Amino acid sequence: MKFDVLVVGAGFSGSVTAQCLADAGYSVLVIDRREHIAGNAFDEPDRHGVLIHRYGPHIFHTNSDKVAQYLSRFTEWIPYEHRVLAEVNEELLPIPINQDTINRLYGLHLDEAGVAEYLESVRESRQPVRTSEDVVLNSVGRDLCDKFFRGYTKKQWGLDLSELAGNVAARIPVRTNRDDRYFSDKFQNMPKEGYTRMFERMLDHPNITVEVGIDFESMCDRVRRKHTVYTGPVDAYFKHCYGHLPYRSLHFEHEHLPGVRRHQPVGTVNYPNRHAYTRITEFKYLTAQEHSGTSIVREFPRAEGDPYYPIPRPDNEALYQRYKALADAEPDTTFVGRLAQYRYYNMDQVVAAALKAVEPLVEAAKGETVRG
Ligand SMILES: Cc1cc2nc3c(=O)[nH]c(=O)nc-3n(C[C@H](O)[C@H](O)[C@H](O)COP(=O)(O)OP(=O)(O)OC[C@H]3O[C@@H](n4cnc5c(N)ncnc54)[C@H](O)[C@@H]3O)c2cc1C
């Protein structure tokens, strides 16, 4: 087999690079070891016809016009602003923490300025702010930290907040107003016909061939090519020569509830303090689908299994940098994506990274320097 470029992985990073390279005139083979495209964003109707996300809820949000415009070539959108409640003291309270969270938890009637004052009075000033515990204590103090964050983090990462890099907790804002949206990005929409349909359109190009159910290992020597785009785990590419990069995995327990129109009041309910699972998501909120029943997923974090989340800790980052040095020394391979760059990327960040990663190849195509 002969192609200009072999793309390993048909998730966001692989599909975006493949589409851009195909547009630039390259012939591209995309392979994925899974039996489907779309990577972790894969969605499909379950046995009951409810559109579900097989690998857990994926909510699209971005502040990047470039990313939104790029994806809009392959999908229409439906508006969706995600809302999350956390079960604390047997009550369901808004998370991110906002005015209503504090008033309902402590039986107060504070306005915006009052909440800001309250948080100022309970926060524990930390210097320097290094870990996720520092971030949370520094902004909301110990009680809110223990009720909303500590148990959830322990379940999600298998680590105490104090063992996790600060940027993980910094992803979750704290609000003094009543805004109960989980994200505040200017673009918050879901692909109208789902992620998989969007990926199908992205990959539907005369210069792209897609093969699923195929591992890089088995294809590596069989495909003649000038360039490889690799979106799998970077440590696996180098045969774990420096040891394994740690990833957190998840087990997804999907369930259909026949005859139940709504299982819970919002898209996701977090369980920071109870149950082995971290959260339950009800898909009909995300997709606006009408159905007489409903489908939910419970997420059980675990150490073993598919690599889902790079674990943001300084020692892991140091190990990644050793692999990155090897990757940088491979001129004919581009490493991009959540696993190849060992980054806790959202979908829009992966799209942006992929658009950037292909720039040199697209430029080269203009000068016909790479294409045979
Ligand atoms: C539970 C969960 C919820 C998430 N929710 C959100 C959300 O709400 N919003 C958001 O913006 N982001 C979310 N994300 C992040 C999002 O999933 C990622 O940003 C995105 O999927 C990364 O795309 P990717 O192409 O880099 O990786 P992936 O989607 O993982 O794709 C990589 C692909 O490469 C394939 N592959 C790997 N190795 C090989 C090999 N050796 N040979 C062949 N194929 C290989 C894999 O099978 C996979 O399909 C979530 C992630 C998880 C795990």
The ligand as an SDF file (V2000), in Angstrom:
LIG
                    3D

 53 58  0  0  0  0  0  0  0  0999 V2000
  -14.9630   10.5620   29.7400 C   0  0  0  0  0  0  0  0  0  0  0  0
  -14.4720   11.7120   28.9190 C   0  0  0  0  0  0  0  0  0  0  0  0
  -15.2670   12.8200   28.7870 C   0  0  0  0  0  0  0  0  0  0  0  0
  -14.8220   13.8990   28.0340 C   0  0  0  0  0  0  0  0  0  0  0  0
  -15.6560   14.9640   27.9330 N   0  0  0  0  0  0  0  0  0  0  0  0
  -15.2740   16.0100   27.1990 C   0  0  0  0  0  0  0  0  0  0  0  0
  -16.1500   17.1290   27.0620 C   0  0  0  0  0  0  0  0  0  0  0  0
  -17.2580   17.1410   27.6060 O   0  0  0  0  0  0  0  0  0  0  0  0
  -15.7300   18.1730   26.3170 N   0  0  0  0  0  0  0  0  0  0  0  0
  -14.5090   18.1880   25.6870 C   0  0  0  0  0  0  0  0  0  0  0  0
  -14.1900   19.1700   25.0050 O   0  0  0  0  0  0  0  0  0  0  0  0
  -13.6520   17.1320   25.8100 N   0  0  0  0  0  0  0  0  0  0  0  0
  -14.0110   16.0490   26.5380 C   0  0  0  0  0  0  0  0  0  0  0  0
  -13.1700   14.9740   26.6570 N   0  0  0  0  0  0  0  0  0  0  0  0
  -11.8570   15.0100   25.9640 C   0  0  0  0  0  0  0  0  0  0  0  0
  -11.9650   14.4670   24.5260 C   0  0  0  0  0  0  0  0  0  0  0  0
  -12.3550   13.1130   24.5560 O   0  0  0  0  0  0  0  0  0  0  0  0
  -10.6040   14.5890   23.8510 C   0  0  0  0  0  0  0  0  0  0  0  0
  -10.1710   15.9170   23.8370 O   0  0  0  0  0  0  0  0  0  0  0  0
  -10.5980   14.0870   22.4100 C   0  0  0  0  0  0  0  0  0  0  0  0
  -11.3230   12.9140   22.2180 O   0  0  0  0  0  0  0  0  0  0  0  0
   -9.1510   13.8380   22.0190 C   0  0  0  0  0  0  0  0  0  0  0  0
   -9.0770   13.4490   20.6730 O   0  0  0  0  0  0  0  0  0  0  0  0
   -7.8000   12.6470   20.2000 P   0  0  0  0  0  0  0  0  0  0  0  0
   -7.9810   12.4060   18.7320 O   0  0  0  0  0  0  0  0  0  0  0  0
   -6.5630   13.3180   20.6200 O   0  0  0  0  0  0  0  0  0  0  0  0
   -7.8500   11.2820   21.0240 O   0  0  0  0  0  0  0  0  0  0  0  0
   -8.8690   10.0710   20.9350 P   0  0  0  0  0  0  0  0  0  0  0  0
  -10.2790   10.5340   20.7930 O   0  0  0  0  0  0  0  0  0  0  0  0
   -8.5350    9.1910   22.0820 O   0  0  0  0  0  0  0  0  0  0  0  0
   -8.4620    9.3480   19.5780 O   0  0  0  0  0  0  0  0  0  0  0  0
   -7.2580    8.6240   19.4480 C   0  0  0  0  0  0  0  0  0  0  0  0
   -7.5660    7.4000   18.6080 C   0  0  0  0  0  0  0  0  0  0  0  0
   -6.3400    6.7410   18.2930 O   0  0  0  0  0  0  0  0  0  0  0  0
   -6.5820    5.3550   18.2880 C   0  0  0  0  0  0  0  0  0  0  0  0
   -5.3020    4.6810   18.5110 N   0  0  0  0  0  0  0  0  0  0  0  0
   -4.4920    4.8200   19.5810 C   0  0  0  0  0  0  0  0  0  0  0  0
   -3.4090    4.0340   19.4250 N   0  0  0  0  0  0  0  0  0  0  0  0
   -3.5380    3.3970   18.2390 C   0  0  0  0  0  0  0  0  0  0  0  0
   -2.7420    2.4580   17.5220 C   0  0  0  0  0  0  0  0  0  0  0  0
   -1.5750    1.9980   18.0050 N   0  0  0  0  0  0  0  0  0  0  0  0
   -3.1940    2.0080   16.3320 N   0  0  0  0  0  0  0  0  0  0  0  0
   -4.3770    2.4420   15.8290 C   0  0  0  0  0  0  0  0  0  0  0  0
   -5.1770    3.3500   16.4660 N   0  0  0  0  0  0  0  0  0  0  0  0
   -4.7570    3.8180   17.6450 C   0  0  0  0  0  0  0  0  0  0  0  0
   -7.5570    5.1380   19.4330 C   0  0  0  0  0  0  0  0  0  0  0  0
   -8.2830    3.9480   19.2540 O   0  0  0  0  0  0  0  0  0  0  0  0
   -8.4380    6.3880   19.3360 C   0  0  0  0  0  0  0  0  0  0  0  0
   -9.6250    6.1540   18.6030 O   0  0  0  0  0  0  0  0  0  0  0  0
  -13.5580   13.8820   27.4140 C   0  0  0  0  0  0  0  0  0  0  0  0
  -12.7470   12.7530   27.5700 C   0  0  0  0  0  0  0  0  0  0  0  0
  -13.1890   11.6820   28.2990 C   0  0  0  0  0  0  0  0  0  0  0  0
  -12.3050   10.4750   28.4470 C   0  0  0  0  0  0  0  0  0  0  0  0
  1  2  1  0
  2  3  1  0
  2 52  2  0
  3  4  2  0
  4  5  1  0
  4 50  1  0
  5  6  2  0
  6  7  1  0
  6 13  1  0
  7  8  2  0
  7  9  1  0
  9 10  1  0
 10 11  2  0
 10 12  1  0
 12 13  2  0
 13 14  1  0
 14 15  1  0
 14 50  1  0
 15 16  1  0
 16 17  1  0
 16 18  1  0
 18 19  1  0
 18 20  1  0
 20 21  1  0
 20 22  1  0
 22 23  1  0
 23 24  1  0
 24 25  2  0
 24 26  1  0
 24 27  1  0
 27 28  1  0
 28 29  2  0
 28 30  1  0
 28 31  1  0
 31 32  1  0
 32 33  1  0
 33 34  1  0
 33 48  1  0
 34 35  1  0
 35 36  1  0
 35 46  1  0
 36 37  1  0
 36 45  1  0
 37 38  2  0
 38 39  1  0
 39 40  1  0
 39 45  2  0
 40 41  1  0
 40 42  2  0
 42 43  1  0
 43 44  2  0
 44 45  1  0
 46 47  1  0
 46 48  1  0
 48 49  1  0
 50 51  2  0
 51 52  1  0
 52 53  1  0
M  END
$$$$
